[in-house]
């Protein structure tokens, strides 16, 4: 069996959670005892390192004259299909929302969220067109659709009802290097190399409007009225428009808000471990991987009361209304004042992680692909387009 993996969408260091998802799925598929041959297709030479340690994986770097998104989309729907068919693949796993809409092979596509449908006001006209056309078409053209949470599966079914029969929930997990580190009684945790404040609240996200960082800044400005212990705010992620810096200055908290920018994944554990609390204030998430990352690093978690975050964080987080800076400020003050509560959240976070496993999700994905390929090549004339749940 020959399986293609479509990483054309990945720009290393840019894609955030979807990049983590693809890298971890490849690592855990590679760890399986599988007779399948995997061919990973991408645009950047850095992705070759993801495959090098596995004998049954090889990397095919696609050369495009232009790396702009429209050029990539056009290639993915035309010449890429011909390349895949010449390669003789039996199935194509596309971990980034979109798959070629045609081609004589089984298609398995992961949809991480339904941002463009649930929160269309946060997208440009061009981005909305992408969401409203190519993603639904990819779902309809796929033989199996993978959702990363029950919440995302429900959202896919709500907006694309015909996906119901081929939906599979394979949840994300955390990297093996995300651990609590040395025992808290053994001394202060190792700190990031960057010059950061002694005590800080951390948030890790893309800093786009849908991530609701403005509410976090407003809550932090109110925190001084409720908590006198002294704490700063560290934001990891790119503030591409500079609007959040301007808001911090307007709120009078500029000197206490630190914009760390992009932080390499290998350094993130240090940020989590040294933080007094982690906050994910998003209006909407499909999974909310940073909540698990923080829990894995023994950092108490606060997140917005939205369906996916309630599902993923479970009983190991404090929640607030994402529309209420006042409620978030009150929750922050409560946590920062109560060391016992922080310790209980840390312990609950470690227990919560037991519900998630990359190894399990990769094994289930491999089994799903096996069934699809077997059904598609059945000697009784079964259609190659047959879905897993048909018949």
Backbone torsions as a table, in degrees:
resi	resn	phi	psi	omega
1	UNK	NA	133.5	-178.9
2	UNK	-116.7	122.8	-174.8
3	UNK	-118.4	125.6	173.0
4	UNK	-92.1	148.2	175.1
5	UNK	-125.2	121.3	-172.0
6	UNK	-93.2	101.5	177.4
7	UNK	-109.9	24.7	-178.8
8	UNK	-60.5	-25.8	-176.6
9	UNK	-78.4	-13.8	-170.7
10	UNK	-84.8	126.7	167.5
11	UNK	-113.0	109.0	-170.8
12	UNK	-50.8	129.8	178.9
13	UNK	84.3	-0.8	-175.4
14	UNK	-110.4	-35.3	-167.2
15	UNK	-82.5	-6.7	174.2
16	UNK	63.2	-126.9	-173.4
17	UNK	-62.1	-34.1	-179.8
18	UNK	-70.2	-29.7	174.8
19	UNK	-69.8	-43.9	176.6
20	UNK	-58.0	-44.4	-179.9
21	UNK	-57.9	-49.5	-177.9
22	UNK	-63.8	-44.3	-179.0
23	UNK	-62.7	-43.3	-178.7
24	UNK	-70.2	-38.1	177.3
25	UNK	-63.0	-41.7	178.4
26	UNK	-63.6	-44.5	-179.3
27	UNK	-60.5	-40.5	-176.1
28	UNK	-85.1	-27.0	169.2
29	UNK	-65.5	-39.6	178.9
30	UNK	-65.0	-27.9	-179.1
31	UNK	-79.4	-12.5	179.4
32	UNK	-74.9	151.9	171.3
33	UNK	-83.3	93.4	-173.7
34	UNK	-128.2	140.6	175.3
35	UNK	-88.7	-1.2	-179.6
36	UNK	-71.3	150.5	171.8
37	UNK	-102.9	129.5	-179.2
38	UNK	-110.0	132.5	173.9
39	UNK	-118.7	119.4	-177.8
40	UNK	-100.9	124.5	-177.6
41	UNK	-107.7	125.9	178.6
42	UNK	-151.3	174.0	-176.5
43	UNK	-102.4	-11.1	-170.8
44	UNK	-123.0	138.7	-177.6
45	UNK	-64.4	-24.9	-179.1
46	UNK	-60.9	-25.4	-176.8
47	UNK	-73.1	-15.7	179.5
48	UNK	-59.3	-34.9	-177.4
49	UNK	-63.5	-24.0	179.1
50	UNK	-65.4	-23.1	-171.0
51	UNK	-108.1	-16.0	-165.4
52	UNK	-61.6	-30.7	-173.9
53	UNK	-83.4	-2.7	-176.2
54	UNK	-112.0	124.7	-175.7
55	UNK	-65.2	-29.3	-176.4
56	UNK	-96.8	14.9	176.0
57	UNK	-116.2	141.7	168.5
58	UNK	-140.4	152.2	-176.2
59	UNK	-105.7	132.1	176.2
60	UNK	-114.9	107.2	178.6
61	UNK	-83.2	121.7	179.8
62	UNK	-86.1	131.2	179.5
63	UNK	-100.7	117.3	175.8
64	UNK	-117.7	139.7	178.2
65	UNK	-64.8	-28.2	177.6
66	UNK	-128.4	136.5	178.9
67	UNK	-100.1	7.9	178.8
68	UNK	-63.6	150.8	-176.0
69	UNK	-56.8	-45.8	179.5
70	UNK	-58.7	-38.3	178.8
71	UNK	-65.9	-39.8	178.8
72	UNK	-65.2	-43.0	180.0
73	UNK	-61.8	-44.3	179.3
74	UNK	-61.8	-45.4	179.6
75	UNK	-61.9	-42.6	-176.7
76	UNK	-60.4	-30.9	-176.9
77	UNK	-96.0	-1.0	-176.9
78	UNK	-129.6	-91.2	-173.2
79	UNK	-63.4	-29.9	179.8
80	UNK	-61.8	-39.0	179.8
81	UNK	-62.6	-42.1	178.9
82	UNK	-64.3	-38.0	176.3
83	UNK	-62.4	-43.9	-179.8
84	UNK	-63.4	-41.8	-179.2
85	UNK	-68.9	-36.6	175.3
86	UNK	-65.1	-32.7	179.7
87	UNK	-73.2	-15.5	177.0
88	UNK	74.1	30.9	-179.2
89	UNK	-71.3	149.2	175.8
90	UNK	-91.8	-27.5	-177.3
91	UNK	-151.4	150.4	176.4
92	UNK	-122.8	122.0	174.1
93	UNK	-98.5	118.3	178.8
94	UNK	-111.9	104.1	-174.6
95	UNK	-85.2	8.6	-174.6
96	UNK	-127.7	51.5	172.0
97	UNK	79.1	-37.7	-167.5
98	UNK	-121.3	141.3	176.7
99	UNK	-131.1	158.9	169.2
100	UNK	-56.5	141.5	-174.6
101	UNK	-85.8	-4.1	179.2
102	UNK	-145.6	173.3	-179.1
103	UNK	127.6	144.9	-175.3
104	UNK	-89.5	67.3	176.9
105	UNK	-160.4	158.0	177.7
106	UNK	-71.7	145.5	-176.9
107	UNK	-122.7	125.0	177.3
108	UNK	-122.3	120.9	-171.7
109	UNK	-127.2	132.8	176.5
110	UNK	-95.7	130.2	173.1
111	UNK	-113.0	119.8	-172.8
112	UNK	-86.7	-24.9	-177.5
113	UNK	-169.6	175.8	176.9
114	UNK	-125.5	45.3	-178.9
115	UNK	-47.9	-49.4	-172.9
116	UNK	-65.2	-19.4	178.1
117	UNK	-97.1	-40.5	-176.9
118	UNK	-76.1	-38.0	-176.2
119	UNK	-130.5	60.8	-175.3
120	UNK	-63.7	-21.6	-177.7
121	UNK	-66.1	-15.8	-177.7
122	UNK	-93.1	8.3	-175.0
123	UNK	-121.3	147.3	174.4
124	UNK	-69.0	167.8	179.6
125	UNK	-61.6	-41.7	-179.7
126	UNK	-65.9	-42.3	179.9
127	UNK	-67.2	-37.3	177.8
128	UNK	-64.0	-38.6	178.0
129	UNK	-62.2	-41.5	177.7
130	UNK	-58.9	-47.8	-178.8
131	UNK	-65.1	-42.0	-172.6
132	UNK	-80.1	-14.2	-177.5
133	UNK	-116.1	-63.2	-170.0
134	UNK	-71.5	-37.9	-178.6
135	UNK	-69.5	-48.5	174.9
136	UNK	-59.8	-38.2	178.4
137	UNK	-64.0	-38.4	178.1
138	UNK	-65.5	-41.3	178.3
139	UNK	-61.9	-45.2	-178.3
140	UNK	-67.7	-31.4	-177.7
141	UNK	-83.1	-13.7	-175.9
142	UNK	-81.5	148.6	175.4
143	UNK	-82.5	-25.4	174.3
144	UNK	-146.4	142.8	179.2
145	UNK	-121.1	125.0	179.9
146	UNK	-100.1	126.7	172.5
147	UNK	-107.6	145.7	-174.9
148	UNK	-89.9	-2.7	178.0
149	UNK	-157.2	162.9	174.5
150	UNK	-63.7	-35.1	178.6
151	UNK	-61.4	-48.0	179.8
152	UNK	-64.8	-39.1	177.7
153	UNK	-59.3	-43.2	179.2
154	UNK	-65.2	-38.2	179.3
155	UNK	-67.9	-40.7	177.1
156	UNK	-60.2	-46.6	-178.7
157	UNK	-64.3	-34.9	-179.3
158	UNK	-66.5	-41.5	-175.2
159	UNK	-94.3	-22.5	178.8
160	UNK	-133.3	76.2	-171.5
161	UNK	-56.2	-31.5	-177.0
162	UNK	-69.3	-7.3	178.4
163	UNK	-78.6	-12.9	-169.8
164	UNK	-53.7	-45.2	-173.5
165	UNK	-69.4	-15.3	-176.7
166	UNK	-120.8	19.1	179.8
167	UNK	-85.2	138.5	177.0
168	UNK	-137.5	131.0	179.5
169	UNK	-97.8	114.3	175.5
170	UNK	-124.3	105.0	-169.6
171	UNK	-79.7	155.1	177.6
172	UNK	-77.7	174.7	176.4
173	UNK	-149.0	-156.3	-178.3
174	UNK	-120.9	155.9	178.3
175	UNK	-66.9	153.6	-177.1
176	UNK	-67.7	-22.0	-179.0
177	UNK	-83.8	-4.1	178.1
178	UNK	-89.9	96.6	-176.3
179	UNK	-133.0	166.5	179.1
180	UNK	-63.7	-20.1	-175.8
181	UNK	80.9	-162.2	179.9
182	UNK	-59.2	153.6	177.3
183	UNK	-53.6	140.8	-177.9
184	UNK	-62.4	-25.2	178.3
185	UNK	-77.8	-9.1	-176.8
186	UNK	-87.2	5.1	-179.3
187	UNK	122.8	174.9	-178.4
188	UNK	-65.6	148.2	179.7
189	UNK	-67.2	153.3	174.6
190	UNK	-60.1	139.4	-175.0
191	UNK	-105.1	155.2	176.4
192	UNK	-60.4	157.4	179.6
193	UNK	-66.7	-30.0	179.8
194	UNK	-62.1	152.8	178.8
195	UNK	-79.3	101.3	-177.8
196	UNK	-116.5	157.9	179.8
197	UNK	-64.9	162.3	-178.1
198	UNK	-64.2	-41.3	-179.6
199	UNK	-129.6	128.3	-176.0
200	UNK	-149.9	155.0	169.6
201	UNK	-94.6	138.9	-175.2
202	UNK	-116.9	142.4	167.3
203	UNK	-136.0	137.7	-179.2
204	UNK	-125.4	116.5	179.2
205	UNK	-168.0	-177.1	179.3
206	UNK	-81.3	-5.7	179.4
207	UNK	62.5	24.9	174.4
208	UNK	-84.3	161.4	-176.2
209	UNK	-53.1	-36.7	-177.7
210	UNK	-66.2	-19.3	178.2
211	UNK	-79.3	-10.4	167.9
212	UNK	65.3	34.2	179.8
213	UNK	-67.9	-25.6	177.7
214	UNK	-59.0	-40.8	177.8
215	UNK	-65.2	-37.8	176.7
216	UNK	-62.5	-42.4	177.9
217	UNK	-63.4	-42.4	178.9
218	UNK	-63.7	-40.2	178.0
219	UNK	-65.5	-40.1	179.2
220	UNK	-63.8	-36.4	177.1
221	UNK	-64.5	-33.0	179.0
222	UNK	-80.6	-17.5	-173.0
223	UNK	-62.0	-32.7	-179.4
224	UNK	-59.3	-25.8	178.6
225	UNK	-76.8	-17.6	-173.1
226	UNK	-114.9	-16.8	-174.6
227	UNK	-144.4	126.9	-175.2
228	UNK	-110.0	12.1	-174.2
229	UNK	-77.9	-14.7	-179.1
230	UNK	84.7	112.3	179.9
231	UNK	-157.7	146.9	177.7
232	UNK	-110.5	177.1	-179.8
233	UNK	-124.3	129.2	178.6
234	UNK	-116.9	124.7	180.0
235	UNK	-112.1	118.0	176.5
236	UNK	-98.4	125.0	-177.7
237	UNK	139.3	164.9	-176.3
238	UNK	-89.1	123.7	171.6
239	UNK	-95.4	79.1	-169.0
240	UNK	-64.0	-31.5	-177.8
241	UNK	-94.0	-12.4	-178.8
242	UNK	75.3	4.9	-175.4
243	UNK	-69.2	-31.8	-178.9
244	UNK	-72.1	-35.7	174.7
245	UNK	-61.6	-42.6	179.6
246	UNK	-63.2	-41.5	179.7
247	UNK	-64.3	-41.3	178.7
248	UNK	-59.9	-40.4	178.0
249	UNK	-66.5	-42.7	179.6
250	UNK	-61.4	-34.3	-179.0
251	UNK	-82.3	-4.5	178.5
252	UNK	77.5	21.9	-177.6
253	UNK	-119.3	12.1	-173.6
254	UNK	-53.4	-40.6	-176.2
255	UNK	-73.4	-12.8	-179.4
256	UNK	-107.9	3.9	178.1
257	UNK	-112.1	124.7	-174.9
258	UNK	-114.5	118.7	178.8
259	UNK	-93.6	104.3	-175.1
260	UNK	-81.7	-13.8	-178.1
261	UNK	69.0	-155.1	178.9
262	UNK	-72.2	132.0	176.9
263	UNK	-119.4	124.1	178.6
264	UNK	-56.3	146.4	-174.0
265	UNK	-58.5	-31.8	-178.4
266	UNK	-71.2	-18.1	178.8
267	UNK	-93.9	-17.0	-175.9
268	UNK	-56.7	-39.1	180.0
269	UNK	-55.1	-34.7	179.8
270	UNK	-65.8	-38.1	178.3
271	UNK	-65.1	-44.5	-179.7
272	UNK	-64.4	-47.3	-172.9
273	UNK	-65.1	-32.0	-176.4
274	UNK	-88.1	-5.2	-175.9
275	UNK	-82.4	146.5	175.3
276	UNK	-75.8	-27.6	179.3
277	UNK	-162.7	154.2	174.6
278	UNK	-116.7	137.1	-179.7
279	UNK	-126.2	129.3	171.1
280	UNK	-120.5	101.9	-170.9
281	UNK	-96.6	18.4	-169.2
282	UNK	-54.1	147.0	170.1
283	UNK	-69.5	-32.0	-176.6
284	UNK	-156.6	142.3	172.6
285	UNK	-140.3	152.3	172.7
286	UNK	-89.5	-26.3	176.5
287	UNK	-145.0	-59.4	-178.9
288	UNK	91.4	52.4	-175.4
289	UNK	-56.1	-36.4	179.3
290	UNK	-57.6	-24.7	177.0
291	UNK	-63.9	-43.2	177.9
292	UNK	-69.6	-37.0	178.2
293	UNK	-60.2	-44.1	178.8
294	UNK	-64.1	-45.2	179.5
295	UNK	-61.1	-39.6	179.7
296	UNK	-62.6	-28.9	-178.8
297	UNK	-96.5	15.3	175.5
298	UNK	66.8	33.8	179.1
299	UNK	-106.6	126.7	178.2
300	UNK	-61.1	139.8	-171.8
301	UNK	-113.8	136.5	169.6
302	UNK	-124.6	131.1	178.1
303	UNK	-146.7	163.5	-176.9
304	UNK	-68.0	150.4	-178.2
305	UNK	-83.4	72.9	178.0
306	UNK	-120.5	154.7	-167.8
307	UNK	-54.1	-48.4	-176.4
308	UNK	-66.7	-38.6	-178.4
309	UNK	-70.5	-36.1	174.3
310	UNK	-64.4	-41.0	178.6
311	UNK	-62.8	-46.0	-172.6
312	UNK	-81.5	-44.9	-177.0
313	UNK	-74.7	-24.7	177.0
314	UNK	60.9	-135.7	-179.0
315	UNK	-92.5	13.6	-174.4
316	UNK	-107.3	29.9	179.7
317	UNK	-151.9	161.5	169.3
318	UNK	-100.8	143.4	-174.2
319	UNK	-120.3	157.2	178.1
320	UNK	-149.7	160.6	176.2
321	UNK	-72.8	120.1	-176.8
322	UNK	-64.0	-11.0	178.2
323	UNK	-92.4	-0.1	-171.8
324	UNK	-121.7	96.8	173.6
325	UNK	-59.8	-32.4	-178.8
326	UNK	-63.8	-44.0	179.9
327	UNK	-66.6	-40.5	178.1
328	UNK	-63.1	-42.2	178.5
329	UNK	-60.4	-41.1	179.9
330	UNK	-65.9	-41.5	179.2
331	UNK	-65.5	-42.3	177.8
332	UNK	-60.2	-46.4	-179.0
333	UNK	-61.5	-41.8	179.2
334	UNK	-60.5	-46.3	-178.3
335	UNK	-67.3	-44.1	-176.6
336	UNK	-66.0	-26.1	180.0
337	UNK	-86.1	-16.9	-168.6
338	UNK	-118.7	94.2	-180.0
339	UNK	-63.5	-33.2	178.7
340	UNK	-64.4	-40.9	177.1
341	UNK	-63.3	-42.2	178.6
342	UNK	-60.7	-42.5	179.2
343	UNK	-65.2	-38.4	179.0
344	UNK	-65.9	-37.8	177.6
345	UNK	-67.1	-38.3	177.6
346	UNK	-61.6	-46.4	-179.4
347	UNK	-64.7	-41.7	178.9
348	UNK	-64.9	-35.6	178.4
349	UNK	-62.2	-41.9	178.1
350	UNK	-63.2	-38.6	177.6
351	UNK	-68.1	-38.3	-178.4
352	UNK	-62.2	-34.1	-177.8
353	UNK	-62.3	-22.7	-178.0
354	UNK	-65.9	-14.7	-179.8
355	UNK	-81.2	-7.4	-170.8
356	UNK	-127.0	140.5	-178.1
357	UNK	-154.0	119.1	174.0
358	UNK	-62.8	-39.6	-177.9
359	UNK	-60.5	-42.8	179.6
360	UNK	-65.6	-44.8	-178.8
361	UNK	-64.8	-39.7	178.6
362	UNK	-66.0	-40.4	179.0
363	UNK	-64.3	-40.4	179.1
364	UNK	-68.8	-36.1	175.7
365	UNK	-63.5	-44.6	179.6
366	UNK	-60.9	-42.4	178.7
367	UNK	-64.4	-39.7	178.3
368	UNK	-61.5	-45.7	179.4
369	UNK	-63.0	-40.9	178.2
370	UNK	-57.2	-46.3	-178.6
371	UNK	-64.7	-43.0	-179.8
372	UNK	-62.2	-44.8	-179.2
373	UNK	-67.4	-40.6	179.9
374	UNK	-63.8	-45.4	179.3
375	UNK	-65.4	-37.4	-177.4
376	UNK	-69.9	-24.3	-178.1
377	UNK	-108.4	19.0	-177.7
378	UNK	-61.3	144.2	-175.6
379	UNK	-73.6	-11.1	-176.3
380	UNK	-86.4	9.9	176.9
381	UNK	87.2	14.1	178.2
382	UNK	-57.0	138.7	-179.3
383	UNK	-61.1	139.4	177.0
384	UNK	-63.7	-20.2	-177.6
385	UNK	-90.8	6.8	-175.8
386	UNK	-63.9	135.6	178.6
387	UNK	-85.8	163.9	-175.4
388	UNK	-61.8	-35.5	-173.7
389	UNK	-94.6	2.5	-178.6
390	UNK	-78.1	136.3	169.1
391	UNK	64.7	NA	NA
